[in-house]
């Protein structure tokens, strides 16, 4: 049975699941009925961070146009441009055993593509969640439903996998960003134009 988290909660992942090395992180969301008549495209973005909370290179920023980190231990499994249907909208495979040693944290974010030009924000998004599955068995291990009502934000850090004393843990973050992907990229150490 999956552990259901609330904002700010942290939970062991590998300590409570001995031998677990490969996980799938599923992200999902729905858009509310009214969206202003424009397409609504949400995207999963992943930042592999060092001890200072920054990426060490652009290869540590994983998204639909850069689908894996430098050694292939974190892989974005494809862009869903509509969010239609049940289940995960986008998934990320993580091989915990081969994540580079300098990566201490992996941040999972959801942003709204072209939010400003389309006048869209997370106030128009519902049922957003992140869940972690055992890749081998498909069993859901951890789930965090983003219940907060973000009204003006265009990006959200939904959760983080991080190393602690040689084990991997997960933290439910739920932190919104008004300036979406640009703000996230800047805060995580990427130069934005």
C-alpha positions in Angstrom: 0.0 0.0 0.0 1.3 3.4 -1.0 2.3 6.0 1.6 0.2 9.2 1.1 2.1 12.4 2.0 1.0 15.9 2.9 3.0 19.0 2.0 6.3 19.1 3.9 6.4 15.5 4.8 9.4 13.3 4.1 9.6 9.6 3.8 12.3 6.9 3.3 12.3 5.2 -0.1 15.2 2.8 -0.3 15.5 2.0 3.5 11.9 0.8 3.7 12.1 -1.0 0.3 15.4 -2.9 0.4 16.9 -3.7 -2.9 14.9 -1.0 -4.7 17.1 0.7 -7.4 14.7 1.5 -10.2 11.7 3.7 -9.8 9.2 5.5 -12.1 8.0 8.9 -11.0 4.5 9.6 -12.4 3.1 13.1 -12.6 -0.5 13.8 -13.3 -3.0 16.7 -13.6 -6.3 17.8 -15.0 -7.3 21.2 -16.3 -10.5 22.8 -15.2 -13.4 23.2 -17.6 -12.6 26.8 -18.4 -9.2 27.5 -19.9 -9.8 30.6 -22.0 -10.1 28.7 -25.3 -6.4 28.0 -25.7 -4.6 24.7 -25.5 -3.4 23.8 -22.1 0.0 22.1 -22.1 1.6 21.2 -18.8 5.2 19.8 -18.7 7.2 17.8 -16.3 10.7 19.3 -15.7 13.4 17.6 -13.6 16.5 19.2 -12.1 19.4 17.1 -10.9 21.0 19.2 -8.2 24.3 19.2 -6.3 24.8 19.9 -2.6 24.3 23.6 -3.2 20.9 23.0 -4.8 22.1 23.9 -8.3 22.5 22.1 -11.6 26.2 21.5 -12.6 25.4 21.8 -16.3 22.4 22.1 -18.7 22.5 18.3 -19.0 21.1 18.2 -15.4 17.9 19.9 -16.6 15.6 17.1 -18.0 12.5 17.9 -20.0 10.7 17.0 -23.2 13.6 18.4 -25.3 16.5 17.0 -23.2 15.0 13.6 -22.1 17.9 12.3 -20.0 20.8 13.4 -17.9 24.4 12.9 -18.9 24.7 9.2 -17.8 21.0 8.2 -18.6 20.1 7.5 -14.9 17.2 10.0 -15.1 15.0 9.7 -18.2 11.9 11.7 -19.2 9.6 9.2 -20.9 7.8 11.6 -23.2 5.7 14.7 -23.5 1.9 14.5 -23.1 0.6 17.7 -24.7 -3.1 17.4 -23.6 -3.2 15.8 -20.2 -6.2 13.8 -21.4 -7.2 10.5 -19.9 -6.7 8.8 -16.6 -3.4 7.9 -15.0 0.0 9.6 -15.2 0.3 12.3 -17.8 4.1 12.2 -17.8 6.6 9.7 -16.3 10.3 9.8 -15.4 12.4 6.7 -14.9 15.2 6.9 -12.3 17.9 4.4 -11.8 18.8 5.3 -8.2 21.9 3.1 -8.2 23.5 5.0 -11.1 22.6 8.6 -10.3 25.9 10.4 -10.3 27.4 10.9 -6.8 27.4 14.7 -7.2 23.6 14.7 -7.7 22.2 14.9 -4.1 18.7 15.9 -5.0 16.3 15.4 -7.9 13.6 18.0 -8.1 10.3 17.2 -10.0 8.4 20.2 -11.3 5.3 20.9 -13.3 5.1 24.0 -15.4 2.5 25.4 -17.8 3.9 25.8 -21.4 3.5 29.4 -22.6 1.5 30.3 -19.5 1.9 34.1 -19.9 0.9 34.3 -23.5 -2.0 32.0 -23.0 -3.1 33.7 -19.7 -3.0 30.4 -17.8 -2.0 29.5 -14.2 -2.3 26.7 -11.7 -5.6 28.1 -10.5 -7.0 26.4 -13.6 -5.3 23.1 -12.8 -6.8 20.4 -10.5 -5.9 16.9 -9.3 -2.1 17.4 -9.7 0.0 14.7 -8.1 3.3 12.9 -8.0 3.7 9.2 -7.3 6.7 6.9 -7.1 6.4 3.3 -8.4 8.6 0.3 -8.1 9.7 -0.1 -11.8 9.9 -3.8 -11.5 6.6 -4.6 -9.9 4.6 -1.5 -10.8 3.6 -1.1 -7.2 2.8 2.4 -6.1 5.1 3.2 -3.1 4.6 6.9 -2.4 1.9 9.4 -3.5 1.5 13.2 -2.9 -1.6 14.9 -4.1 -1.1 18.6 -4.6 -4.2 19.8 -2.9 -3.2 23.5 -2.5 -5.0 26.0 -4.6 -2.3 27.9 -6.6 -4.0 30.9 -8.2 -1.3 32.9 -10.0 1.6 30.4 -10.1 2.7 29.0 -13.5 5.2 26.4 -12.1 5.3 24.1 -9.1 8.1 22.1 -7.4 6.0 19.1 -6.5 8.6 16.9 -4.8 12.2 15.9 -4.5 14.1 12.6 -4.3 17.2 13.2 -2.2 20.1 11.3 -0.6 20.5 11.0 3.1 23.0 8.8 4.9 23.4 6.6 1.8 19.6 6.1 1.3 17.1 7.8 -0.9 14.2 9.7 0.6 11.3 11.6 -0.9 10.1 15.0 0.2 6.6 16.5 -0.7 7.4 20.1 -1.5 4.3 21.8 -3.1 6.0 25.1 -3.7 4.6 27.4 -6.4 6.4 29.8 -8.8 4.8 32.9 -10.3 7.4 33.0 -13.1 7.2 29.4 -14.0 10.0 27.5 -15.7 12.1 30.6 -16.0 12.0 31.2 -12.3 12.7 27.5 -11.6 15.7 27.4 -14.0 17.1 30.6 -12.6 16.8 29.4 -9.0 18.4 26.1 -9.9 21.4 27.8 -11.5 20.6 27.8 -15.2 21.3 30.9 -17.2 18.0 32.0 -18.8 17.8 34.5 -21.6 
